[in-house]
């Protein structure tokens, strides 16, 4: 006889059931019930209709753009966010508190404001656009512009996840590595990077997920040309404007499913690297 | 949703006067502020009751959707009949023949689509033909998401039909060329106005006549000019009492009186002041200098009504989608 399925992991910490019940309740009310409503709404359409909706050329182009731009923006956020976190943790300089606070600003700013500001900077008549356009670099109303807007939104997620890890990391490890003859590059790749890798992954996942759903800043920056710079969330809004509720939810369902799978993958990868790290130590 | 809660909260907090909610589209904000103030006086004199009219504005389609989803509108005044048709069809809040309840297809005032160009009209845009020339950048929102943009699209199509002797294929080519000149498709009329006015993108903005004049008043006549094309569409933004909701609120009578007021001389004057073309001959004559003569055609004449126009041009896979289909 196989032992009965043990749901509760043995733990010496009391209060598993109340805490777990609360978690389930919270997830249901805030996440699962609204999301299942989305799925239910899309069920109202036939499978064939669903399929033609989500595979129409405009929708496929929008998916490609949304996932592609979010992926690139997530990676750019990782690079820039890590740098900012590094500077904030490892250096002391005048005005550090202000810079630290500025990092959070994209969280608070209505994203439409960010979009309008970025667009007016990057159009031909804007300050940056006036310099870039003569060089043949068009940012506003191109996929590049979308990536810039999404990076702007994503950077704080990376900074805020990496910063505490970096601050906690033991600098003596680096000193020891240096004493043992490691080059600076080796110290970075062998000592620092493994420590921050899980938090970089978390930051990437957050920035990527946020970018996928971002609407406000992108619609100002992208120009919204069908097949070229139309993001999936905009298509959802357009469908709603045409009273095509089922079509809108169909697009949303595919996005949700794909995002969930990708986030699950990233989280698994992250857990794996953390476990790997623990074993190594 | 937050917006809905806000509306409900603001409706329930103040008790006392009779309350109406007029759910309208974007550019009518200033118009209905004036109408509400004047009509409240008229109603007070007539019935002795205080009246408080709340307004709600947004893209026409979005507003219709809010009403379908439960926004307690006594009155809807939207950009096009199709949006009210959908309320009648999906939520059954008013009868299918709602457009027969008030005179002139339930449109107390009309408007049209004109061009807003930069001062001096540097690209010499006089009529629709100019818009398809290479090198002219046209700003207009996406007709799939903006009511005003649908009027613009149909206006261009109607012009091309007239020009090419009702050749549908030529008309499609003309409109395709026009949209190839559009560098940015905003999702709503206000967004396009921002793109054109604040960000300085484009040579011409296709705009509601009243919005164009409003932009002139607000931003200065030294920066922009309004060009009225020779042929354009007669835009008929309709009004209706949302009968089921009004009956529930006990506001049927006052709601009807409110819309009737729009047809009176006083109501028409207010409309004309806000650059809506009056229906009443007397008022139209008085303001004739304000509105340039245009050869008008209607959606019913050229497109056989909104439902047909919507299906053929703007629904998924329709003519508008084909403009952007790959390989064109």
Interface residues (C-beta under 8 A of the other chain):
Chain A: X53 X56 X57 X58 X116 X119 X120 X123 X124 X125 X126 X141 X219 X220 X223 X224 X225 X226 X227 X234 X237 X238 X240 X241 X242 X243 X244 X247
Chain B: X59 X61 X62 X64 X65 X68 X86 X90 X142 X144 X145 X146 X183 X184 X185 X186 X187 X191 X194 X198 X199 X200 X201 X314 X315 X316 X317 X321 X324 X325 X326
